[in-house]
């Protein structure tokens, strides 16, 4: 069941990578750095999987403190890594920053967060027999 719930996340990851590779020319013409989009997609995909497993572990915790610790830990980890990645990119490519690529990654962050939350809610709903 877990593989079925993670399938949309894998699909989005692979779809973005294939689209970035196949539409490299038009993306470059639009001012979107394909390397930034691919790197951001990989980072967000890995963060989504890690956050999913932290949340899932928290759902099976024996007490509320462990649950909140996993939820806040996943949130802080995700935000710290994303903020650090954007800051590192901004410092590295100072005059040649690709803002459209950063905005594409921000959109991907929302997509991955939605898919992760949907999978977690499905687990929670199935846990109480609401399937």
C-alpha positions in Angstrom: 0.0 0.0 0.0 2.8 2.4 0.8 4.2 2.0 -2.8 0.8 2.9 -4.2 0.6 6.0 -2.1 4.1 7.2 -3.1 3.5 6.5 -6.8 2.2 10.0 -7.6 5.3 11.5 -6.0 7.5 9.3 -8.2 5.5 10.2 -11.2 5.9 13.9 -10.6 9.6 13.5 -10.1 10.1 11.6 -13.3 7.7 13.8 -15.3 9.6 17.0 -14.3 12.9 15.4 -15.2 11.7 14.2 -18.6 10.0 17.5 -19.4 13.1 19.4 -18.3 15.3 17.3 -20.6 13.0 17.4 -23.5 12.1 21.1 -23.3 15.6 22.4 -22.5 15.7 24.8 -25.5 12.4 26.5 -24.9 13.1 26.7 -21.1 16.4 28.3 -21.8 14.7 30.8 -24.1 12.3 31.6 -21.4 15.2 32.3 -19.0 14.7 29.1 -16.9 17.9 27.4 -15.9 17.3 23.7 -16.5 20.1 22.6 -14.2 18.5 24.6 -11.3 15.1 23.0 -12.0 16.5 19.5 -12.2 18.6 20.0 -9.0 15.7 21.6 -7.2 13.3 18.8 -8.3 15.8 16.1 -7.0 16.2 18.0 -3.7 12.5 18.4 -3.2 11.8 14.8 -4.1 14.3 13.5 -1.6 13.0 16.0 1.1 9.4 14.9 0.4 10.3 11.2 0.9 12.2 12.0 4.1 9.4 14.2 5.4 6.9 11.5 4.5 8.8 8.9 6.5 9.2 11.2 9.5 5.5 12.0 9.5 4.6 8.3 9.1 6.8 7.4 12.0 5.1 10.1 14.0 1.7 8.7 13.2 2.7 5.5 14.9 4.2 7.2 17.9 2.9 6.2 21.3 2.4 9.8 22.6 1.6 13.3 21.4 5.1 14.6 22.1 6.7 12.1 19.7 4.1 12.9 17.1 4.6 16.7 17.3 8.4 16.2 17.4 8.2 14.3 14.1 5.9 16.9 12.5 7.9 19.9 13.6 11.2 18.1 12.8 10.0 17.4 9.2 8.8 20.9 8.8 12.0 22.5 10.1 14.2 20.2 8.1 12.3 20.9 4.9 12.3 24.7 5.4 16.0 24.8 6.5 17.2 22.7 3.6 15.1 24.7 1.1 16.2 28.1 2.5 19.8 27.0 2.5 19.6 25.7 -1.1 18.1 29.0 -2.3 20.7 31.0 -0.4 23.6 28.9 -1.7 22.3 29.3 -5.2 21.9 33.0 -4.8 25.4 33.4 -3.5 26.9 31.1 -6.2 25.2 32.7 -9.2 24.9 36.2 -7.8 24.6 38.3 -11.0 23.1 35.5 -13.1 20.3 34.3 -10.9 17.5 32.5 -12.8 14.4 33.7 -10.9 12.0 31.8 -13.2 13.8 28.6 -12.2 13.5 29.5 -8.5 9.7 30.1 -9.0 9.4 26.7 -10.8 11.0 25.1 -7.8 8.7 26.9 -5.5 5.7 25.6 -7.4 7.2 22.1 -7.2 7.6 22.5 -3.5 3.8 23.1 -3.3 3.1 20.1 -5.6 5.3 17.7 -3.5 3.8 19.1 -0.2 0.3 18.5 -1.6 1.0 14.9 -2.7 2.8 14.1 0.6 -0.1 15.4 2.6 -2.6 13.6 0.5 -0.7 10.3 1.0 -0.5 10.9 4.7 -4.2 11.7 5.0 -5.0 8.5 3.0 -3.0 6.5 5.6 -4.8 8.2 8.5 -8.2 7.7 6.9 -7.5 4.1 6.2 -6.3 3.6 9.7 -9.7 4.5 11.1 -11.7 2.5 8.5 -12.8 5.6 6.4 -11.5 4.1 3.2 
